[in-house]
């Protein structure tokens, strides 16, 4: 399998995941008066009310989507950044170093972000 | 624009030509030539007039003079065009600025070095590839193809490899690894041909960094193509094919089989025999 074909396919897939999850974000946070989903704002009123935030924070569904959105956004963004940097025509060794750096930064941010998502989930459940 | 044309149409036209002589080693310079304006003259006609009456050392590449061979691609008033296919009057300007196609090294004057383009072209195997080599070498009939199947690639087969699309491509201008619109469009042309079975062979190049992935879809390649080919569309379709292939969702095709020659048809008596086949 050729590398760029694989990476591009995942890039497109990550974009679709972002599109769906950002759509969900819009539904939950900004379109709540139009699209009524009581289970996402169980306390009613504003989506950013503390009760609603903690209620959503206790849901496994949201913890999973946070991690999924984090992974998709990191892959999509960092792959795009790598492509932009590659268009500056660096040498092969610089390309390798850039790819490694992007992977390390991406994994590091993913671990940190996932930890934050899990920590907020645990915190919400403890309240 | 019309007034400007009428003011200058009767007399002369100024040609501003980019000159470069590698023997002198200096940077390219602009040189002006004033030549008679003739009704219906093309940019190429003007270059011939300059060569015949003012400077025989002026160099460019041309052949058919009818927009078929693709030799005379050049930058005319800032746009890649065919010299033979561009009338001076359609430019609507008093000055015809002619330079070699950008994004290529210059061999001399208006002659670009197209070798890198053709290297990329060859690397993508722009020909029908089949498993039945014996049938290709010793055909027993034509490979069957419907009109609908022909339409899937027909427009891409009109490409004359003039290099105008390569000269207009902003990605090819900055990225020497990128194959460019012409080779990629031709790869798509053969991948789409139902007589062909070479998708896997071309994927070796297309799936890597020389493939269509760097295309930003600026669309300039399609805008400047003198034959109306749409390389930008071919590249996007190719991306889709490669993504579907990775996801194992691509609908491939078995290369069209040879259709046996009809047996019941008799030859008309008034048609002479073809010359004997040479070895």
Contacts between the chains, C-beta under 8 A, distances in Angstrom:
chain1	res1	chain2	res2	distance
A	1	B	207	7.0
A	1	B	246	7.0
A	2	B	203	6.4
A	2	B	204	7.0
A	2	B	206	7.3
A	2	B	207	2.2
A	2	B	208	4.9
A	2	B	211	7.3
A	3	B	207	7.4
A	3	B	208	6.5
A	3	B	209	7.8
A	4	B	207	6.2
A	4	B	208	5.5
A	4	B	209	5.4
A	4	B	211	5.8
A	4	B	213	4.9
A	5	B	203	7.4
A	5	B	206	7.4
A	5	B	207	3.7
A	5	B	208	7.8
A	5	B	211	7.0
A	5	B	213	8.0
A	5	B	242	5.0
A	5	B	243	7.6
A	5	B	245	7.4
A	5	B	246	5.4
A	6	B	207	7.9
A	6	B	246	6.0
A	8	B	213	5.2
A	8	B	239	7.1
A	8	B	242	7.4
A	8	B	243	6.7
A	9	B	242	7.8
A	9	B	243	4.8
A	9	B	246	4.4
A	9	B	247	6.5
A	12	B	243	6.1
A	83	B	213	7.7
A	83	B	214	7.3
A	86	B	209	7.8
A	87	B	171	7.6
A	87	B	174	6.2
A	87	B	175	5.6
A	87	B	214	6.9
A	89	B	174	7.0
A	89	B	175	6.5
A	89	B	176	6.8
A	89	B	177	7.9
